[in-house]
Amino acid sequence: MKTTQMTIGEPLLDEVEEVIQDLKTTRSAFIRAALQLALRRHAISKLEQQHAEGYAKHPITPAEFDIWESEQPRGEP
């Protein structure tokens, strides 16, 4: 593990300090978890963008999923 320095504004740092006390964790552990969450969200966002671009390039055709029509439940909420 490497040590790093970062600059954080006082209001944000105050919020972090409150949360780490509630969670009974350390500032470093909290920031690591927050960074991991941000990285996961970024990865998901990229996948969603790729998904949307794929459908934009190759839109669904009107009858593309008709084969599954008989598999759909009817009359159920």
N, C-alpha and C positions, 0 to 999 in steps of 0.2 A: 504494500500500500504506500502511496506517495502522499506527502504533505503539500498542500497548496494554500495560497493566500487569495482572498477575494474581498472586494469592497461591497458592503451592504449598507443601505441607508438606515438610519436610526429607527424610523417607524417599522420597517420590515423586520429588522433585528429584534425589536421589542415584541412583535407578534410571534416570531420564531421562539424567543425565550419563553413566552407564555405557553406555547404549544408543547415545547419539550419538557416543561415542568409537568403539564397535564399527562403527557405520555410516559413520563419517567424514563427519558432517553437522553442522549447527548446531542449537542448541536451538530456534530459531525455525522452521527448516525441518521439524524433527521434530514440533513442536507443530502447525504448519499441516497436515502430513500426517495427524496423529492427529485433528484436528478435521474434516478432509475425510472421513476414514473414518467418524467418528461421525455426520456428517451423512448419508452414504450409508446407513449402517445404520438410521438413524432413518427415512429415506425408504422403505427396503425394508420396515421394520416397519409403517409406515402402510399401504403397499400390501397387505401380507399381511393386516392387520386388515380393510381394505376388502373383500378377496377373501373372507375368512371370513364377514364380515357379509352379503355378497351371497349366498353359499351358504346361510347361515342363513335369509335371507328367501325365497330361491328354491332349495330343495333339488333335487338331481338326481332326476329321475323314474326309476323302475325301467327303462324301455325307452329312455331318452334317447340312449344311445350304441350301441344295438343295430345301427344301420346300419354301424358300423365293425367289427362282429364278424368279418366275412369277411376283413378286412385284417390280423388278428392272426396272427402266426406260431404254429404249433402244434408241440409236441414239441421246441422249441429251448430251451436253458437261458437 
